[in-house]
């Protein structure tokens, strides 16, 4: 009986030892898992928080941009006649025409597509000079094509004007234009200053941002 008990004890000791080892292993594994889970949760929470902050910033920027654009459009409508009057100044007019001519020359030299558009515009102008030989539908169709050409040329000019070759001249012309507007209408200086402030923020080189939705050069 004692011998069997002794044997049982010796058998139990290793079993208890192995149970202890296994228990320690499980405890260690559980401990790491417990530490990992909160870290992962914190990381996910931080990611969600960063995404929420970024989205909030983007929304705030969009609201600010929309407000500035709305203000810009209101100011442009209020000052459009004054701007046209300023553009009638012979010095400013020659300066602007020279800039547009140089830009067009650059476009013609580098783009066969836009060279074709300019040729098409000249053709339409010749046809419209003899509008008495055209039907109303023909005149309307030519006018539509002409407007499309003008819009595309304005778009490509805006891109070229913001390149280093022309950007300095554009900025200088804009400054001179606003100075002339203030000279013609001192009573609207605050509106003119605000319009210039918005355009200056928008007037950036091609590598720094998108084209300005401001005054488009039209011939």
Secondary structure, DSSP 8 states (H G I E B T S, - for coil): -HHHHHHHHHHHHHHHHHHHHHHHHHHHHHHHHHHHHHHHHHHHHHHHHHHHHHHHHHHHHHHHHHHHHHHHHHHHHHHHHHHHHHHTSHHHHHHHHHHHHHHHHHHHHH-HHHHHHHHHHHHHHHHHTTGGGS-HHHHHHHHHHHHHHHHHHHHHHHHHHTSHHHHHHHHHHHHHHHHHHHHH-GGGHHHHHHHHHHHHHH---TTTS---SS-----
